Amino acid sequence: MRIVGNGRAGGSFATALTSVGVDIEVVSRTEPADILSAADGVDAVLIATPDSAIGEVATLIKPGSAVVLHCSGATRLDVLSGHTNVGSVHPLMALPDPETGAERLLGRGWFAVAGHPLAGELVELLRGRTLFVDEGQRALYHAAAAVSANHLVVLLAQVERLAAAAGLPVEPFLELAQGSFDDVGAYGALSALTGPAARGDTDTLDQHRRALPLGERDLYDALADEAGRLGAARMADPTATNDVEPPSV
């Protein structure tokens, strides 16, 4: 198998697949001759480049019997339309560097697959779990992935800043966040919501706004408004308040 792209994704897949016995060769997307012959003599080619480069790389690869895959979450399979056997395998996890990425690829995580069955076979080799995402829903799937990972980091960055502004360490707040994360998994988001928004306590929310540094208010307001809508839905839904709901903050 060849992997086109030697960045974080390509390095992560190369390390992980090598460890489970797959013969891997990595080629750079900056070498046109290597890309041209990438499908020669192998069963599969995995394009592990930035999304914007997938189509260009696929066009450069000389078509053959090899399955051509990409590992993008949002990109549809038609970007590989010059090839007969195509598919995709997107790891639903962050791959910050090849070593950490390989560990996560082998950590029984989730992968979104589409197209040729070889995509699913690769996930089985990595001992992962499979999601089948409809082609028409790929962008929405990837938006959910971005919110769950990237937006969560943005939110916790605000926690870091506010804790520092109050002269406090961030660790207690991260433990609180972990508890809320666990509660969503255990009870669902509607039941997991606690705090002033869940209680409809607008006085406390106004105190927060007055205390916030000016540059922090827009993000807080956007999330507090959404928390208010979720809180209203929670109070209107009797199934969201029960004997197993998490404690309030």
N, C-alpha and C positions, 0 to 999 in steps of 0.2 A: 504494500500500500504506500502511496505517496501522499504527502501533505504539502500543499502549496501555501507558504507563509510560515515564517520562523519567529513570529511574535509570541505574545502571551498565550493565545488560544492554540496556535500551532505547536508551540513547545509543550503545552500542557497535554494535548492529545498525543503527541509523539511519545512523551515520557510514560503516560498511562497505558497506551496501547502496547508499547514495547514491553512493559512489565507483565502483560498478560499473554505474551508470546507472539504478538503480531510483528512481522518484519516491516519496519518503517524506514522510509527515506524522506527527508525534508528538503524541499527546494525553495529557493527564494523567488518571490513574485517579481523581483527586479531583474531576473535572468530570463529573457524571452526564449532562448534556446531550450532551457530546462523546462519551461512551461509548455512549449510546443510538444515535447515528447513525454509529458507527465503521465499520460495514460498508457504508454507503451510498456508491456510486460508486467502489468500489475492488475489486480482485481478491482481496485478502487482508487479514486483520487478524492481527497478531502481538501476543499478550498477553505483555508482558514485565514482569510484576509479581512480588512475592513469591508463593511457592507458595500460601500461605494465602488470597490474594486472587483467584486465578485463577477459581475457581468463581463468586464474586460478580460479577466483571467480565463473565464470559461470559454470565451470566444477564441482565445489564443491556443487553448488546448486542442490538439488534433484529435478529432472524434475516433472512437474505437469501441471495443467491447467493454472496457472498464466502466464501472459505475462512478458517476461524477456526483459528489456530494458537496454541500456547503454547510456551515455550522452557524448560520445567522438565524436569529429568532424572527425578525420581521420580514425578511426577504422571501418572496414567493419562488416556487420552483421554475417558473417560466424564464427566469434569468439564466437558466441552464438549458434553454430550449434547443441549442445546437447539438445536444447529445441525446442518445436514445435512452440510456438508463440513468436516471437522475433521482436524487433524494436529498434529504437534509436531516441533520442531527444537531439540535441546539441544546447545550447544557444549561439547565435552569439554575445556574450558580455563577458566582463571580470567580474569575480566573486571574488573580492579581499578578501572578508570576508562574513560570512553568512548574516549579516544585510544589507550591501550594495548590496550583490548579490541578496537577496530576493527583494529588491526594484527594481533592474534592471530586474529581471525575470518578475515582474509585471508591467513593464514600457512600454508595447506594443512594445517590441523588436522583433527581428527575431530569429527563431529557424529552424534548419535544421532537418527534420524528415525523417524516412525511416521505412519500414516494417509494422508492425501491426498498424491498425487505431487508437489504443489507444494512440500512440505517438502524433498524431494530436489532439486528444481529450484533452490531457494534456495541449497542447499549447493553445487550446481554453479556457480552465479553467483559464489559466494565462493571458488571453486576449492578447496573442502574435500573431505574424504574421509568416506564414509558408513558408519555402523554401523546395522543394523536390529535393534532390541531388541524382543523379544516383550513384549506388554503385561503378562504375568504375571511378567516378570523385571525390570521397570523399577526397583523398589526395590533389588533386588540389584545391578543395573548401577550405580545411583547410589551404593550403599554402596561398591562398588569404586572409583568416582570419588573419593569422599570420603577413602577410605583413601590412595589414590595421591597426592592433593593435600594435603588438610587434615592428615591424620595425619603425613604426611611433614614438614610445616612444624612440627608439634608436636614431632616427634623432633629436628629440627634446632634448635629452640629450646632443647632440653635440651643439645645440643652447645654452643651459645653459652654457656649458663650454666656448664657444666663447664669449658670452656676459660677463661672469665673467672675462675672460682674457682681455677684452677691458675695464673693470671697469664699466660696465653698468648693470642695472637691466634687468632681463629676460622678465618681463611682457610685454613691448612693442613688443618684438619679438613674444611672444605667441599670442598677438592680431593680428599681421601680419599673423601668421600661421593660425589662425582661419579664417581670411578673405580669404586666399588661399583655405582652406578646403571648405568654403562656395561657392567659385567660381567654384570649381570642380563640386559640386552638381548642381550649376545653369547652367554652360556652358559646362561641360565636361573637362577632363584633357587637351586635345589638345588646346582648346581656353583659358583655365585658366592660362597656363604657361606665365609668364612674366619674366623680368629681362634680364641679359646679355646673357644667353643661348638662349632665345627666339629671341634676336636681332642678334645673331651671334657675340657678342662683345668679342672676344678672348682676347683683351688687358685687359679688366676689370677682366676676369676670371684669367688671369696670375697674376694680382695684388693681387687677393684673395689668390692664391697659395703661393705667396711670403710672405704674411702677416700671413699665418696660422702657428700655432705651428706644429712642425714636426709630432707629433703623430696624428694630425687631418687630414693629407693630403690624406691618402688612402681612407677614407670614402668620403671626399669631392670630390676627383677625380672620384670615381666610380659613384657618383650621378651627378656630373657635366657632365661627359661623356654621361650619359643617358639623362640628360636634353638637351644636345646638339643635340642628335638624335631626341628627341621629338620636339625641336625647329626647326630643319630642316624639319620635317614632318609638323609642323605647318605652316611654310613659304610656303611649297609646296601645302598646302590645302587652297584654297580660302574661304572655308566655315568656317575656324577656325579664320578668321579675319573679324569682322563685327562691326556694330555700337553698339552692346551690350557687346563687350568684356571687361573684367575687366581692370582697369588702370594698367600701368606698374610700376614696382618697380625698 
